[in-house]
Amino acid sequence: AVSARELNTNDLPDNAKTWVNQHLVYTHGYGVIANKVNEFTDDGLPNLIIKDIPPKTSIPNLKIKRPEIYFGEATDNYIIVHTKTREFDYPMGNENKYTKYKGKDGVKLGSFFKEAAFAFRFSSLKLLLSSAITDNSRIIFNRNVVDRANTIAPFLSYENDPYIVIDEGKLYWIIDGFTSEKGYPYSEPFDGENNYIRNSVKVVVDAYNGDVSYYVFDKKDPVIQTYRKAFPGLFKDSSEMPAGLAKHIRYPESLFVIQSNMYATFHMKDPQVFYNKEDLWNIPKEIVEGKEADVEPYYMVIKLPGEEKEKFMMMTPFTPVKKSNMIAWMAAKCEPEEYGQILVYRFPKQKLIYGPMQIEARIDQTPNISQELTLWNQRGSRVIRGNLFVIPIEDSLLYVEPLYLQSEQTELPELKRVIVAYGSKIVMENNLESALEEIFGKSVAPAQPYTPKLTSEWAPSSIKELIEKASSHFEAAQNYLREGNWAGYGEEMNGLQDTLAQLKEESSK
């Protein structure tokens, strides 16, 4: 998991919320933190692989050479650089470290008319009266990365959840851009107005100097073709995206949600069935933080019927309206050669497949689990149930749900238990490895901890080793997912599916 350390000047004490502090001193965030989701401390806290200020890491390709974040997701206010006032960089012991912006962004001030224009633009006479501004001072605005992209190309719409990535020691934001129209013939509006949408563009924003690049990923979209002709210097081909950034590209969740919601109705091909709405589907519910919520789309690597190779894709399940059993799932392929292709797999109607809420209900009805959850909730703590992961294993499904414990005195949740359901079994253990042991059986001989490798040639000799390997693959895959490393995620989920198939075969002997 990777998270940017952005700076929010609204959190300054009231007596420190001066114009100088908010616009000249506290100008930028600094670095990121990252943790492996396959490792945590004895207290259930994240095991950080990038930590501290300045950022420190032992992983070479995660080292950050330019950690300053002048453009971000939570950044809105304008700043002025190259002034007589030093920019705060980060705390160092009992003192503070200061810096000077070395990027190329910003509009040079240096004249009364420019300063007056920006004073009017931002409703602040300080721009005219401040003695800290020099002839070389530059004003930087439009620092929110989504707003920045929208200012440059307002004819596109954008995903509101940009994600930060590391490439060659620098920080970048990646945003999904969409073309949309409301006049597409014989189409149902998805938002009450528009009835056409394509994820034609991926936007990359440099977190330090604010450079914005637009890469076209859907050359067949007639709308983006028109925009490219109108603005020939704005867009680049997807092949021009640096390889280090291209490996972080993913199918956008918001588009997939639109497509799955539409398909829940329009999967019906028989006119009479469609007219009577006899076979409507729903996105199923799950329990998250004690409340029912729609199951969010998730990434998975599975082997499709009739194909020899596993595929990396974004998935969502379906249940019939007013029922909880799983009826089908839809997936969008994320492999480069098949990116964006949509497929649907329907479960046989004669076979009962548990849906997420049925698994949640079975968890609540398991006496030893429900009793422990009740006790935790009565001891000044709150149990937080994480997202339910559904993992295909040949003709079966494995369900995994993490449990977190949060004290009433702190907002820091700790991972305490992992629940695993398979077939008629449901267990809750301290970690995934122990839960898989309980499900599939234990090996007598102890084994050394398994270190995951990107290979499928390893041949374990015991159920214990298979469980450890499956646990490592799953947790490492979630780590890659949080980092946006889809290649690594695909490799680990490949390994997980193979290992679980071996585990199923071994446990049946």
Secondary structure by P-SEA (a helix, b strand, c coil): cccccccccccccccccccccccccccccccbbbbbccccccccccccccccccccccccccccccccccccccccbbbbccccbbbbccccccbbbbbbbcccbbbbcccaaaaaaaaaaaccccccccccccccbbbbccccaaaaaaaaccccccccbbbbbbcccbbbbbbbbbccccccccccccccccccccccbbbbbccccbbbbbbbcccccaaaaaaaaaccccccccccccaaaaaaccccaaaaaaaaaaacccccccaaaaaacccccccbbbbcccccccccbbbbbbbcccccbbbbbbbbbbbccccccccbbbbbbcccccccbbbbbbccccbbbbcaaaaaaaaaacaaaaaaaaaaaaccbbbbbcbbbbbbcccbbbbbbbbbbbbcccccccccbbbbbcccbbbbcccaaaaaaaacccccccccbbbbccccccccccaaaaaaaaaaaaaaaaaaaaacaaaaaaaaaaaaaaaaaaaaaaaac
